[in-house]
Amino acid sequence: MALRPSRTVDELRELQELTGDENGAQRVAWTETWDRARAWLRGKLDGVPVEEEIDEAGNQWFTLRGASERAVLIGGHIDSVPNGGWLDGCLNVMAGVEVLRRLAEEGEPATTVRLVNWADEEGARFGRSLFGSSAAAGSMRDQDELRGLKDRDGIGLPDALREHGVDLDRALEARAQLESAAAYLELHIEQGPVLESMHLPLGVVLGTFGVERSRITWTGQAAHAGSTPMDKRRDALAGAAKLALEIRPIAARTGDGAVCTSGGVVCRPGIVTSVVETAEQLLDQRHLDAGKLASMLAAAQEASERFAAEEDVEVAWERIWSIEPILFDETLIGFAEEAVREVSGMSHRLPSGPLHDAAEVSRARVPTVMLFVQSLRGLSHTRLEDTKPEHLELSVAALDRLASRTITWVAT
């Protein structure tokens, strides 16, 4: 059976009709719609000699046995955010289905090939992203916190997992799934504007950004808005506003894809007739280089102290969350570039700002690489998310060629 990339596009549209509505995709993990999508995926591999397994973390595996037990993994996730796009996550899975079909038709592959549909990459219902892949990678270390998570209806995460056959206390047993893994390949829409701006359909991902996420509390003095002269004010919002602007030149000076975002400021007392007494500011900083990420954080902290002195307010920092940068395997990056050039003529290397399951697999010391396909207007996590059908077909062809190279590499 020859590879049929157009079939992948048709099946993605079919999945969209099955699990979406006028607002977008509704395949939120740990819901009936998500279960329906997984059953639909199972049906797409009917007649292909694969073995299905659901592991202890809820990840769905399809294994095509090869001459070697060493396994090349192709991964993605079929879950979505509410009102999500038709491609985010599921493109990876359905492209992998097409690759499995082609390999199975040609006979026993030189290595075992496994397609994994990771459970709850998005974290949309309970706020905990990369659930299944972090369990399989052994990096899940927040079991106590997970036991306390609830959705908007007050349902606890352990109870929702139990409804889908998953025991939270056993989730880490999914680590056994990576024991034979020799390489991991993931295709994803870019979710950003870089490839489109360069008029390129495909790109090769160098790794995923490290993240420093902070909560900054500015403390001044509430005072009457009408009777307090401007030069006598201790306005907490003034410090936050200055920092929100300063992070732009910090990112520009750092370069190499650096991004800084002040994603929210909550002011108290929060009324129009009072100078702001406290301003709680959220800051997200990302970079592919750990040293440059640390320097961005230090620069923002130094600037905040300077602004606090200028505005006669106090400032305090709290780290909310951090993750180190993940660099992908150089050999696989080379294979990916060759595959992209063969199907589209040109390749471009770029980092990934969003996190992906690939980052967790790489943290488990499995050689990993990702391919990106262009996203129109850079939009994702919205029903407006889109990619040209011809670019989707190119991405399936590139993944297939990358898989073939990787199988040969692992087998030798």
Sequence and secondary structure as in RCSB ss.txt:
>XXXX:A:sequence
MALRPSRTVDELRELQELTGDENGAQRVAWTETWDRARAWLRGKLDGVPVEEEIDEAGNQWFTLRGASERAVLIG
GHIDSVPNGGWLDGCLNVMAGVEVLRRLAEEGEPATTVRLVNWADEEGARFGRSLFGSSAAAGSMRDQDELRGLK
DRDGIGLPDALREHGVDLDRALEARAQLESAAAYLELHIEQGPVLESMHLPLGVVLGTFGVERSRITWTGQAAHA
GSTPMDKRRDALAGAAKLALEIRPIAARTGDGAVCTSGGVVCRPGIVTSVVETAEQLLDQRHLDAGKLASMLAAA
QEASERFAAEEDVEVAWERIWSIEPILFDETLIGFAEEAVREVSGMSHRLPSGPLHDAAEVSRARVPTVMLFVQS
LRGLSHTRLEDTKPEHLELSVAALDRLASRTITWVAT
>XXXX:A:secstr
    HHHHHHHHHHHHHHHEETTEE   TTSHHHHHHHHHHHHHTTTS  EEEE TT  EEEEE  SSS EEEEE
E     TTB SSTTHHHHHHHHHHHHHHHHT S SSEEEEEE S SS TTTS  SHHHHHHHT    HHHHHT B
 TTS BHHHHHHHTT  GGGGGGGGGGGTTEEEEEEEEE  SSHHHHTT SEEEEEEE EEEEEEEEEE    BT
TTS GGG   HHHHHHHHHHHHHHHHHHH TT EEEEEEEEEES  TTB  SEEEEEEEEEESSHHHHHHHHHHH
HHHHHHHHHHHT EEEEEEEEEE  EE  HHHHHHHHHHHHHHHS   EEEESS  HHHHHHHTT  EEEEEE  
GGG  SSTT    HHHHHHHHHHHHHHHHHHHHHHH 
